[in-house]
Amino acid sequence: MLEKPHKEDGPATHDNSSQIALAGETSPGVKQIETLTKHFTPFDRCLLLFNAFLVAYSYSLHFTLSNVYSTQPPSNPLALIA
């Protein structure tokens, strides 16, 4: 026969030392950004931003030119035979 789990008597107690602060200076996001700023030099930041700009520029240039130079079918199919 299955036994029912026992409920704790009294109010539930929590161990505050094992909880992670999700806000403030000790939050995981703040620690992550502090670690990134320690390891990213100004040259690395400039290189990252330049690469992001280069990718965005080439992406927009590709779609601008492909739209301009895309072939469109003629209204009269016999117009190509001339």
Buried (B, 14 or more C-beta within 10 A) or exposed (E): EEEEEEEEEEEEEEEEEEEEEEEEEEEEEEEEEEEEEEEEEEEEEEEEEEEEEEEEEEEEEEEEEEEEEEEEEEEEEEEEEE
